[in-house]
Amino acid sequence: MKDKKEQLGMLYVILSGILFGTMPLLAKIAYAHGSNAYSVAFVRFLSGTILLFIITMLLPGCKVKIGKEEAKEIIKLSFFYALAPILLYLTYNYMDSGMATTLHFTYPVTVILLRAVFLKKGVDFNQTFCTILCVGGIALLYTPNGRVSIQGILIAVVSGIIYAVYIVLLGDSKVKAMHPLVLSSWVALFSTIEIGIIAVCTGNLVLEVGVAGWISEIAMGVLGTVLALALFQKGLFLCGDVKASLLSSFEPLTGIVIGMIAFQERLNAKEMAGVSAIILATILLVAPALLAKESKRAQKNK
């Protein structure tokens, strides 16, 4: 019975990664109908926020209301949570979607570096090796005067750094004890407001995108902001931190496969080596700590 639950959990996490990996495809469909990175992010978060609050209010025991101090903390977090997808979606204009997703996926390495620099957390050999491997992978993706621009690489990496800042801040935040869906609902709401303000102030809010554009943007909210999140959380509870974290690499892999099928994106040997190095660095980075955590949990349950 335990094995079946674990297998089901792994399936949930894989489905979550696949759903997250569809974001580039849906974003590019919206782009083809006149939308842009700002508008895609705005509609995705708006539709996702509405659904999250509906689900949260229907769940027994979930209190949606928050206090002023919690609101201040969430607003600070939401700024970084909102900025990351805008930057990620912008990269689709400069490079293949699979590469952009992979570069964004460097954020676990960035989390380690940020914790080492600002929180004075030590960096061991494995973390140093993973950082070097990740940087090497990024270097392999860039070819001077090639189809992958340095501007695209920088924006993709910065999107990962911004998301890493969000994770680090969340880890030391007082609101991390909140119910995950309640926290997600409010972070999504404030992110929607912030993205909307940025889009309006920069003149980039485009709502006349046709039926196909609206469907793709709302689908991003349903699939990415709601379903993928729920599947990942449920899967993590069933199969554990280790497998869930490692299987999350299906997100960039899905992005690459979809890019090759839908957009005829092709990776040469050098680019494939770069993508593989980044994904391997992420797996090697999270595996030791999570294995140790699971081992301690197993010993405690004996």
Secondary structure, 3 states (H helix, E strand, C coil): CHHHHHHHHHHHHHHHHHHHHCHHHHHHHHHHCCCCHHHHHHHHHHHHHHHHHHHHHHCCCCCCCCCHHHHHHHHHHHHHHHHHHHHHHHHCCCCCHHHHHHHHCCHHHHHHHHHHHHCCCCCCHHHHHHHHHHHHHHHHHCCCCCCCCHHHHHHHHHHHHHHHHHHHHHHCCHHHHCCHHHHHHHHHHHHHHHHHHHHHHCCCCCCCCHHHHHHHHHHHHHHHHHHHHHHHHHHHHHHCHHHHHHHCCHHHHHHHHHHHHHCCCCCCHHHHHHHHHHHHHHHHHHHHHHHHHHHHHHHHCC
